[in-house]
Amino acid sequence: MEVKEATGRLGVLLPGLGAVATTLIAGVEAVKKGIAQPIGSITQMGNIHLNRKSGNNYPKIKEFVPLANLGDIVFGGWDVYEDNVYVAASRAKVLEQHTLDALRPELEALKPMKAVFDKSYIKNLDGTHVKEGANKMVLAEMLMEDIAKFQDTRGCDRLVIVWCGSTEKYIEPSEVHATLAAFEKGLRESDPRIAPSMIYAYAAVRMGIPFLNGAPNLTVDIPAIVELAKKTETPIGGKDFKTGQTLMKTILAPGLQARALGVKGWFSTNILGNRDGYVLDDPDNFRTKEVSKLSVLEDILRPDLSPELYNELYHKIRINYYPPHGDNKESWDNIDIFGWLGYSMQIKINFLCRDSILAAPLVLDLALFGDFAKRAGLSGIQEWLSFYFKSPQTAPGQRAEHDIFKQLTVLQNTLRKLMGEELVNPEGLTYAEEEITA
Ligand SMILES: NC(=O)c1ccc[n+]([C@@H]2O[C@H](COP(=O)([O-])OP(=O)(O)OC[C@H]3O[C@@H](n4cnc5c(N)ncnc54)[C@H](O)[C@@H]3O)[C@@H](O)[C@H]2O)c1
């Protein structure tokens, strides 16, 4: 398989220039200026083990795989509020003001394009920087014009889109999402079951631009967009960035399961006070997030295989809007486990995290890997990027993999395979024998 080189500029377009997106943009600008490090991004800081007999067996991923350089990234985006990125980042209060001030000219220059928005999908937002069009197909065409204009004026060779917009209300896939023909008819008729995020996804995928979804909305996780992605040979992926509490869950649960320890209950609660928290304060929007977060434990613990350990599992998740905490989400987990002869134990986690600090490097990696996937000729659902998502999109009928360590192995083996390297054999014995005979 030949992977095309990452020559020229990469345009990274972000629908939703809120806390996560502005933290990413300011972060990349700070790294470019040499005033900060891209911590948490495995494309920038991670290494990969290669099964080579000689030479560097642990190169940096960015040295092993042809990824776009940060210096070649050009950002753009849409929002329902007119604030430029400097103002939006200052409002979000994730990064310290002196850091933003050091980057002010670059951030101020970045102004959002008018959004495709529908208040019925997000009741708690009231922005007016919004496109108007005769129907949803017209709105999709307006987005395609935005994208083409951006590419032209900013001199981008390639583009990638990562949805960083708010969580939309909960909807289930229905017949309008079932085929491309039904979806396009639905766009022309402004079917209310087509969410704004799906209109962005349609516009991008029709143009062959990779689209990754950081929110729990369906967006690209509908047969119509999967069909379009195959037709236009476009990589897609989602959904919901895996940060904070779910990150901890998918680190800890595989360990408990590996040691055949039982789990009776897992109660998770959060407080957060950013705009994301405000949007999730609406029960329809919270439901979308709840469904995304709930799938994780069952898939890792597999009560179907070990009913004696996990059949009783009670999993409860709460998110509470609490303005004083801003973006500094605090989460508590109470985990009731049991061990030898059924004796019970408890684990408590109190994670004082920073939501957007955890999410920003994921957006960067998804943008770079999405672009890489396109250059490698991959298309459709990119399951190898499940590592980044709370609720990974899979082919129909496939189980999602949630175990973060297995997800990492899949990601790294995909990179090895695409780069023509041997897959790393997980059999310890084979390694030991090779060492001895070498
Ligand atoms: N921060 C995290 O750790 C994390 C983790 C997982 C998922 N997410 C998801 O990422 C998304 C962004 O999070 P955030 O903290 O930046 O939220 P935020 O509220 O700060 O930013 C979202 C932005 O999207 C804009 N927006 C909403 N609908 C839009 C539309 N149709 N078109 C263009 N812009 C639109 C809003 O105006 C807002 O500025 C949310 O969906 C959130 O649930 C965040």
The ligand as an ORCA input file, in Angstrom:
! r2SCAN-3c Opt
* xyz 0 1
  N     -14.290     18.631     26.401
  C     -14.378     17.330     26.479
  O     -13.702     16.706     27.246
  C     -15.304     16.618     25.550
  C     -15.294     15.247     25.569
  C     -16.122     14.547     24.724
  C     -16.936     15.230     23.861
  N     -16.972     16.566     23.879
  C     -17.901     17.215     22.974
  O     -17.215     18.132     22.170
  C     -18.110     19.167     21.808
  C     -17.467     20.513     22.087
  O     -17.262     20.673     23.472
  P     -16.897     22.113     24.042
  O     -16.560     21.927     25.473
  O     -15.949     22.800     23.145
  O     -18.315     22.838     23.954
  P     -18.603     24.394     23.754
  O     -20.018     24.592     24.115
  O     -17.578     25.244     24.414
  O     -18.382     24.587     22.172
  C     -19.273     24.095     21.236
  C     -19.471     25.189     20.202
  O     -20.264     24.649     19.153
  C     -21.082     25.706     18.668
  N     -22.135     25.113     17.872
  C     -23.242     24.444     18.290
  N     -23.967     24.040     17.231
  C     -23.286     24.436     16.133
  C     -23.538     24.306     14.754
  N     -24.618     23.684     14.316
  N     -22.634     24.833     13.887
  C     -21.518     25.473     14.344
  N     -21.269     25.633     15.655
  C     -22.133     25.101     16.538
  C     -21.514     26.434     19.932
  O     -21.949     27.711     19.667
  C     -20.227     26.395     20.755
  O     -19.446     27.555     20.566
  C     -19.403     18.931     22.612
  O     -20.331     18.249     21.822
  C     -18.934     18.032     23.713
  O     -19.960     17.217     24.232
  C     -16.164     17.296     24.694
*
